[in-house]
Amino acid sequence: MHPLQHVGFAIGVLLASTFFALLEIQIEGAQGWARNLPCWRLDTPWSRRLLGGRPLTGYHFYFHLLVLTLVHLPFLMGLATWTGAAELRIIAFLMLFFIIEDFLWFLLNPAFGLRGFSPQAIWWHRHAWWWFMPRDYWIFLPLGVGLYVLSCIPWGS
């Protein structure tokens, strides 16, 4: 892989995350995790275990499905050939996108900012906060980077 492709991937993740964080700030305002949105909520012990103490909301469910569909459109439209390496890169993109977008939501949101990035201020991350950031960040940032690195290995070529 050419080094500029790595830069392009990083820029793509950062731009997509930033734009979606800004859009989500417009949608949710100062209330996170779709608290004031008119959407369904699944709040069971299982949903809370799977989502770090958060309920599953219709907003987040369909938002994730939309992004998952969009990143696969080049394959679905015949613009790119599906490979295992490409799928690993897409999964890496998704993991990094969702974590960076989540952090940027706080950083760019006037109701939070960096000072408001704490378990005391963020009820939906409070139950899964490790040291200075949510557990999801600790898990999915290195996993996303690792999957990206794996996607760059020339398997059998």
C-alpha positions as CSV (number, residue, x, y, z in Angstrom):
1,M,0.0,0.0,0.0
2,H,1.2,3.5,-0.8
3,P,1.7,5.6,2.4
4,L,-0.7,8.2,1.1
5,Q,-3.5,5.6,1.2
6,H,-3.0,5.4,5.0
7,V,-3.2,9.2,5.2
8,G,-6.4,9.1,3.0
9,F,-7.9,6.5,5.3
10,A,-7.1,8.6,8.4
11,I,-8.5,11.8,6.8
12,G,-11.6,10.0,5.7
13,V,-12.3,8.7,9.2
14,L,-11.7,12.1,10.7
15,L,-13.8,14.0,8.2
16,A,-16.7,11.5,8.4
17,S,-16.6,11.5,12.2
18,T,-16.4,15.3,12.4
19,F,-19.4,15.8,10.1
20,F,-21.5,13.2,11.7
21,A,-20.7,14.6,15.2
22,L,-21.7,18.0,14.1
23,L,-24.9,16.7,12.6
24,E,-25.7,14.7,15.7
25,I,-25.1,17.8,17.9
26,Q,-27.8,19.5,15.8
27,I,-30.1,16.6,16.3
28,E,-29.5,15.9,20.0
29,G,-28.4,19.2,21.3
30,A,-27.3,19.1,24.9
31,Q,-29.1,15.8,25.5
32,G,-27.1,12.8,24.6
33,W,-28.0,9.3,23.8
34,A,-31.3,10.3,22.1
35,R,-32.7,11.3,25.5
36,N,-35.3,13.7,24.1
37,L,-35.8,12.2,20.7
38,P,-39.1,10.5,19.7
39,C,-37.7,7.1,19.2
40,W,-38.2,3.6,20.6
41,R,-36.0,2.4,23.4
42,L,-35.1,-1.1,24.4
43,D,-34.0,-1.0,28.0
44,T,-33.5,-4.4,29.4
45,P,-30.7,-6.0,31.5
46,W,-29.4,-7.6,28.2
47,S,-29.4,-4.4,26.2
48,R,-27.6,-2.6,29.1
49,R,-25.0,-5.4,29.4
50,L,-24.3,-5.3,25.6
51,L,-24.3,-1.5,25.4
52,G,-22.3,-0.6,28.6
53,G,-25.3,0.5,30.7
54,R,-27.1,2.3,27.8
55,P,-30.5,1.4,26.4
56,L,-30.7,0.6,22.7
57,T,-32.6,3.4,20.9
58,G,-34.2,3.4,17.5
59,Y,-32.2,6.4,16.6
60,H,-28.8,4.6,17.3
61,F,-30.0,1.3,15.8
62,Y,-31.0,2.9,12.4
63,F,-28.0,5.3,12.4
64,H,-25.7,2.3,12.7
65,L,-27.5,0.4,10.0
66,L,-27.3,3.5,7.7
67,V,-23.6,3.9,8.2
68,L,-23.1,0.1,7.7
69,T,-25.0,0.3,4.4
70,L,-23.1,3.4,3.2
71,V,-19.7,1.9,3.7
72,H,-20.7,-1.2,1.8
73,L,-22.3,0.7,-1.2
74,P,-19.2,0.5,-3.4
75,F,-19.6,-3.3,-3.3
76,L,-23.3,-3.3,-3.6
77,M,-23.2,-1.0,-6.6
78,G,-20.4,-3.0,-8.4
79,L,-17.9,-0.2,-8.0
80,A,-15.4,-2.3,-6.1
81,T,-14.7,-6.0,-5.7
82,W,-15.3,-7.4,-2.2
83,T,-12.3,-9.0,-0.5
84,G,-11.6,-10.1,3.0
85,A,-9.0,-7.3,3.3
86,A,-11.5,-4.7,2.2
87,E,-14.1,-5.9,4.7
88,L,-11.4,-5.8,7.5
89,R,-10.7,-2.2,6.5
90,I,-14.4,-1.3,6.5
91,I,-14.8,-2.8,10.0
92,A,-11.8,-0.9,11.1
93,F,-13.3,2.3,9.6
94,L,-16.6,1.6,11.4
95,M,-14.9,1.1,14.8
96,L,-12.7,4.2,14.5
97,F,-15.5,6.3,13.1
98,F,-18.0,5.5,15.9
99,I,-15.4,6.1,18.7
100,I,-14.0,9.3,17.1
101,E,-17.5,10.6,16.3
102,D,-18.6,10.0,19.9
103,F,-15.6,11.9,21.3
104,L,-16.0,14.7,18.9
105,W,-19.7,15.0,19.9
106,F,-18.5,16.0,23.3
107,L,-15.6,18.1,22.2
108,L,-17.6,20.1,19.7
109,N,-20.8,20.2,21.7
110,P,-21.1,23.6,23.5
111,A,-23.0,21.9,26.3
112,F,-20.0,19.6,27.0
113,G,-16.6,20.5,25.6
114,L,-13.5,18.8,27.0
115,R,-14.4,19.8,30.6
116,G,-17.7,18.0,30.3
117,F,-16.0,14.8,29.2
118,S,-16.4,13.0,32.5
119,P,-18.5,10.2,33.9
120,Q,-20.2,12.6,36.2
121,A,-21.6,14.6,33.2
122,I,-22.2,11.7,30.8
123,W,-24.9,9.3,32.2
124,W,-24.8,7.0,29.2
125,H,-21.1,6.3,29.6
126,R,-21.0,6.4,33.4
127,H,-21.4,2.7,34.0
128,A,-18.5,1.8,31.7
129,W,-15.9,4.5,32.4
130,W,-12.3,3.3,32.7
131,W,-9.8,5.8,33.9
132,F,-10.2,8.9,31.7
133,M,-12.5,7.7,28.9
134,P,-15.3,5.2,28.3
135,R,-14.5,1.5,28.1
136,D,-15.7,1.4,24.4
137,Y,-12.8,3.7,23.5
138,W,-10.2,1.4,25.2
139,I,-11.6,-1.6,23.4
140,F,-12.5,-0.3,19.9
141,L,-9.6,2.2,19.2
142,P,-6.9,-0.5,19.4
143,L,-9.1,-3.1,17.8
144,G,-9.9,-0.7,14.9
145,V,-6.2,0.1,14.4
146,G,-5.3,-3.6,14.6
147,L,-8.0,-4.5,12.0
148,Y,-6.7,-1.8,9.7
149,V,-3.1,-3.1,10.0
150,L,-4.4,-6.6,9.3
151,S,-6.2,-5.3,6.2
152,C,-2.9,-4.0,4.8
153,I,-1.1,-7.3,4.9
154,P,-0.9,-8.8,1.4
155,W,-2.5,-12.2,2.1
156,G,-1.5,-14.6,-0.6
157,S,-0.7,-12.1,-3.3
